Amino acid sequence: MKKLLTAVLACTLLLSGCGSSEPERAVSQTTGKTYFKVGMDCDDAPFNSQTKQQTSSSVIISDDSYSVGYDVNIARKLAETMGEEIQVKKISRDTLKDSLDKYDIDVIISALSPSEALKKEMDFTKPYYSSERVLVVRKDDKAAKYKDIAQFKGLKVAALANSSFDDAINEIKEVKHADALKNTTELVKALTDKKVDAIVVGKESAQSIVKKNKDLVVVTPDEKKGFSTKADYVIGVKKGTTDEDFFENLQKALDGISKEDKETFMKAAIA
């Protein structure tokens, strides 16, 4: 009887251990390569966006849609270096972390500049891009001529949820900190609909926004009159996985992307 109980216990522990382990990563039936599954919201040009037109650097996300942008080129380079096959999944920004936790994706590469709160819930690579924080306002508003973030006192300012941009709003004294929004499209709509007076984003994203919205302009504060830090963009991975081989290979591949390649990727993305 004791031997039987011991055997049952051993089997139970074995099954329990197997149930808690990370599932095997999917392999392409065509190439035999492991899929490098990248999650992005495809809503933050020039970093990542969606198009119907296939290009030499785009990655398919559905039968008739492709992902393009700086993040896509970074992801393609990482996959190439690691000997894996890239697979981009378009996922709403507010559910990217859930997809990561469920192993639906391997990484988040989506203009991710995490808030201090999000840093406690996920792990990240070293930054792969840094951007100046700026504001976007309506062209006809008084704020269009501001050169100091202190001038936004009393105005309603918004940014992306769970982002360092939302944290940065707190640097504006007596600002009306609006509820954070889940994607760039919602941010721009809130601004054009006059629900907020300004939005805080990265310089490159701001340039893309005003290019598509002629009634908006970028406010770049003067030196020492702006935000205290730049926004660092990082790759998000599941919490507690930075000691695994996958993360080590990912960071090594990211470190290997040259400054020249990064500049080329951005020039192509903003063209």
PLY file of the C-alpha trace (Angstrom):
ply
format ascii 1.0
element vertex 271
property float x
property float y
property float z
element edge 270
property int vertex1
property int vertex2
end_header
0.00 0.00 0.00
2.82 2.41 0.89
4.48 1.68 -2.46
1.22 2.36 -4.27
0.72 5.69 -2.49
4.31 6.68 -3.26
3.82 5.88 -6.93
0.57 7.84 -7.10
2.20 10.82 -5.39
5.15 10.72 -7.77
2.84 10.65 -10.79
0.79 13.51 -9.39
3.87 15.65 -8.88
5.13 14.80 -12.35
1.85 15.75 -13.98
1.64 18.89 -11.90
5.13 19.92 -12.99
4.33 19.31 -16.62
1.12 21.33 -16.37
2.94 24.39 -15.07
5.75 24.40 -17.61
5.94 26.71 -20.58
4.32 25.22 -23.71
6.55 24.36 -26.64
6.84 27.15 -29.21
5.11 26.52 -32.53
7.11 25.51 -35.60
6.38 26.44 -39.21
5.34 23.42 -41.28
6.76 25.15 -44.35
10.22 26.21 -43.20
10.72 24.07 -40.10
11.70 27.22 -38.19
10.30 28.18 -34.79
7.79 31.01 -35.02
8.81 34.33 -33.48
5.35 35.53 -32.48
5.23 39.31 -32.14
2.28 41.23 -30.71
1.63 44.82 -31.78
-1.46 47.00 -32.06
-0.60 48.35 -35.53
-1.90 51.79 -34.54
1.17 53.92 -33.83
2.93 55.05 -37.00
5.77 55.29 -37.76
6.51 52.45 -35.34
3.73 50.09 -36.35
0.64 50.44 -38.51
-1.59 48.50 -40.87
-1.77 48.69 -44.65
-3.44 46.86 -47.53
-0.30 47.18 -49.64
2.40 44.53 -49.45
5.98 45.80 -49.49
9.43 44.26 -49.25
9.51 44.93 -45.50
5.87 44.32 -44.54
4.64 41.28 -42.61
1.23 39.75 -43.26
-1.34 39.88 -40.44
-4.42 38.68 -42.37
-5.46 37.69 -45.88
-5.45 41.29 -47.09
-3.58 43.29 -44.42
0.06 43.84 -43.57
1.99 45.38 -40.70
4.61 48.00 -41.50
6.89 50.38 -39.65
9.98 50.67 -37.51
8.89 48.00 -35.04
8.19 45.59 -37.88
11.70 46.05 -39.25
13.18 45.55 -35.79
11.13 42.36 -35.39
12.17 41.09 -38.83
15.83 41.66 -38.02
15.51 39.86 -34.68
13.81 36.87 -36.28
16.49 36.69 -38.97
19.31 36.81 -36.42
17.73 34.17 -34.19
16.97 31.91 -37.15
13.23 32.04 -36.57
10.19 32.84 -38.71
8.40 36.07 -37.88
4.68 36.05 -37.23
2.96 39.35 -36.39
-0.32 39.29 -34.49
-2.43 42.44 -34.42
-3.69 42.78 -30.86
-5.40 45.67 -29.08
-2.86 47.48 -26.92
-4.92 46.94 -23.77
-4.85 43.15 -24.21
-1.24 42.69 -25.30
-0.10 41.73 -21.79
-2.87 39.12 -21.49
-1.78 37.60 -24.81
1.79 37.48 -23.54
0.78 35.81 -20.28
-1.22 33.17 -22.18
1.74 32.45 -24.52
-0.27 33.57 -27.55
2.76 35.74 -28.39
6.44 35.60 -27.46
7.07 39.33 -27.23
5.44 42.75 -27.45
7.10 45.10 -29.93
4.60 47.95 -30.16
6.17 51.35 -29.39
6.14 50.19 -25.79
7.40 52.76 -23.28
6.04 51.27 -20.05
4.67 53.09 -17.04
6.21 52.47 -13.63
3.18 50.34 -12.76
3.55 48.16 -15.87
7.23 47.59 -15.09
6.08 45.57 -12.08
3.94 43.27 -14.22
6.26 42.49 -17.13
9.94 42.21 -17.95
11.71 44.07 -20.71
14.78 44.18 -22.91
17.15 47.11 -22.94
15.76 50.09 -24.91
15.93 49.84 -28.69
14.83 53.43 -29.33
14.57 56.69 -27.41
12.23 59.53 -28.31
11.74 63.10 -27.17
8.43 63.67 -25.40
6.28 66.32 -27.08
2.67 67.45 -27.05
0.12 67.61 -29.84
-2.57 70.30 -29.73
-5.17 71.87 -31.99
-3.60 74.34 -34.42
-5.99 77.18 -33.59
-5.65 76.90 -29.80
-3.50 79.22 -27.73
-1.47 76.21 -26.62
-0.06 75.88 -30.14
2.40 78.66 -29.27
3.48 77.30 -25.89
7.17 76.56 -25.31
7.06 75.41 -21.69
5.13 72.46 -20.26
4.32 74.66 -17.26
2.05 76.67 -19.57
-0.26 73.66 -19.77
-1.32 74.31 -16.17
-5.08 73.89 -15.85
-5.43 72.21 -19.25
-6.73 68.69 -19.80
-3.92 66.44 -21.02
-4.05 62.74 -21.96
-1.68 59.95 -23.01
-1.65 56.21 -23.67
-2.63 53.93 -20.81
0.19 52.08 -19.01
2.78 54.25 -20.74
5.60 56.44 -19.49
3.87 59.27 -21.37
0.95 59.04 -18.98
3.37 59.13 -16.04
5.09 62.18 -17.54
1.89 64.25 -17.44
2.37 64.47 -13.69
5.39 66.72 -14.31
3.00 69.50 -15.36
1.98 71.31 -12.20
-1.76 71.70 -11.65
-2.57 69.96 -14.90
-5.94 68.29 -15.41
-4.73 64.72 -15.92
-7.29 63.13 -18.23
-8.06 59.42 -18.21
-5.49 57.46 -20.18
-6.69 55.97 -23.47
-5.97 52.56 -24.96
-4.57 53.50 -28.37
-3.31 56.36 -30.52
-6.50 56.53 -32.58
-8.53 57.21 -29.43
-6.01 59.83 -28.29
-6.24 61.75 -31.55
-10.04 61.53 -31.57
-10.22 62.87 -28.02
-8.11 65.83 -29.11
-9.98 66.59 -32.33
-13.32 66.21 -30.51
-12.11 68.73 -27.92
-12.43 66.28 -25.04
-8.82 67.04 -24.12
-6.57 70.04 -24.78
-3.36 68.16 -25.52
-1.85 64.69 -25.78
1.66 63.60 -24.82
3.44 61.30 -27.28
6.88 60.67 -28.75
8.27 63.06 -31.35
8.08 60.55 -34.20
4.50 59.56 -33.40
3.55 63.25 -33.16
4.95 63.95 -36.61
2.90 61.10 -38.04
-0.25 62.33 -36.27
-0.06 65.90 -37.59
0.80 64.66 -41.06
-2.59 62.93 -41.16
-4.47 65.61 -39.19
-3.88 69.07 -40.65
-5.77 70.81 -37.81
-3.22 69.60 -35.25
0.35 70.76 -34.52
3.31 69.55 -32.49
4.44 71.54 -29.47
8.13 70.99 -28.74
9.11 72.66 -25.45
12.28 74.72 -25.31
15.40 73.23 -23.73
14.96 72.77 -19.97
11.29 73.69 -20.33
10.10 70.25 -21.29
9.81 66.83 -19.72
12.67 65.56 -17.59
13.34 62.34 -19.51
13.09 60.87 -22.96
10.81 57.93 -23.67
12.63 54.62 -23.99
10.98 51.98 -26.16
11.53 48.39 -25.06
10.43 44.88 -25.95
8.05 43.32 -23.45
8.35 39.70 -22.31
6.49 37.60 -19.78
7.34 38.35 -16.15
10.04 36.14 -14.67
11.52 34.93 -17.98
14.68 37.02 -18.25
16.84 34.11 -17.09
15.67 31.85 -19.93
17.61 31.08 -23.11
14.98 32.75 -25.27
15.42 36.09 -23.55
19.21 35.81 -23.67
19.08 35.15 -27.43
16.57 37.96 -27.91
18.68 40.53 -26.09
21.83 39.39 -27.91
20.07 39.78 -31.26
18.76 43.20 -30.26
22.22 44.33 -29.16
23.51 43.26 -32.57
21.30 45.66 -34.54
23.58 48.47 -35.60
22.92 52.17 -35.18
23.05 52.49 -38.97
20.35 49.83 -39.41
18.12 51.55 -36.85
18.50 54.88 -38.63
17.68 53.21 -41.95
14.59 51.60 -40.43
13.30 54.92 -39.11
13.98 56.80 -42.35
11.98 54.16 -44.22
9.17 54.27 -41.67
8.67 58.03 -41.86
9.09 58.31 -45.63
0 1
1 2
2 3
3 4
4 5
5 6
6 7
7 8
8 9
9 10
10 11
11 12
12 13
13 14
14 15
15 16
16 17
17 18
18 19
19 20
20 21
21 22
22 23
23 24
24 25
25 26
26 27
27 28
28 29
29 30
30 31
31 32
32 33
33 34
34 35
35 36
36 37
37 38
38 39
39 40
40 41
41 42
42 43
43 44
44 45
45 46
46 47
47 48
48 49
49 50
50 51
51 52
52 53
53 54
54 55
55 56
56 57
57 58
58 59
59 60
60 61
61 62
62 63
63 64
64 65
65 66
66 67
67 68
68 69
69 70
70 71
71 72
72 73
73 74
74 75
75 76
76 77
77 78
78 79
79 80
80 81
81 82
82 83
83 84
84 85
85 86
86 87
87 88
88 89
89 90
90 91
91 92
92 93
93 94
94 95
95 96
96 97
97 98
98 99
99 100
100 101
101 102
102 103
103 104
104 105
105 106
106 107
107 108
108 109
109 110
110 111
111 112
112 113
113 114
114 115
115 116
116 117
117 118
118 119
119 120
120 121
121 122
122 123
123 124
124 125
125 126
126 127
127 128
128 129
129 130
130 131
131 132
132 133
133 134
134 135
135 136
136 137
137 138
138 139
139 140
140 141
141 142
142 143
143 144
144 145
145 146
146 147
147 148
148 149
149 150
150 151
151 152
152 153
153 154
154 155
155 156
156 157
157 158
158 159
159 160
160 161
161 162
162 163
163 164
164 165
165 166
166 167
167 168
168 169
169 170
170 171
171 172
172 173
173 174
174 175
175 176
176 177
177 178
178 179
179 180
180 181
181 182
182 183
183 184
184 185
185 186
186 187
187 188
188 189
189 190
190 191
191 192
192 193
193 194
194 195
195 196
196 197
197 198
198 199
199 200
200 201
201 202
202 203
203 204
204 205
205 206
206 207
207 208
208 209
209 210
210 211
211 212
212 213
213 214
214 215
215 216
216 217
217 218
218 219
219 220
220 221
221 222
222 223
223 224
224 225
225 226
226 227
227 228
228 229
229 230
230 231
231 232
232 233
233 234
234 235
235 236
236 237
237 238
238 239
239 240
240 241
241 242
242 243
243 244
244 245
245 246
246 247
247 248
248 249
249 250
250 251
251 252
252 253
253 254
254 255
255 256
256 257
257 258
258 259
259 260
260 261
261 262
262 263
263 264
264 265
265 266
266 267
267 268
268 269
269 270
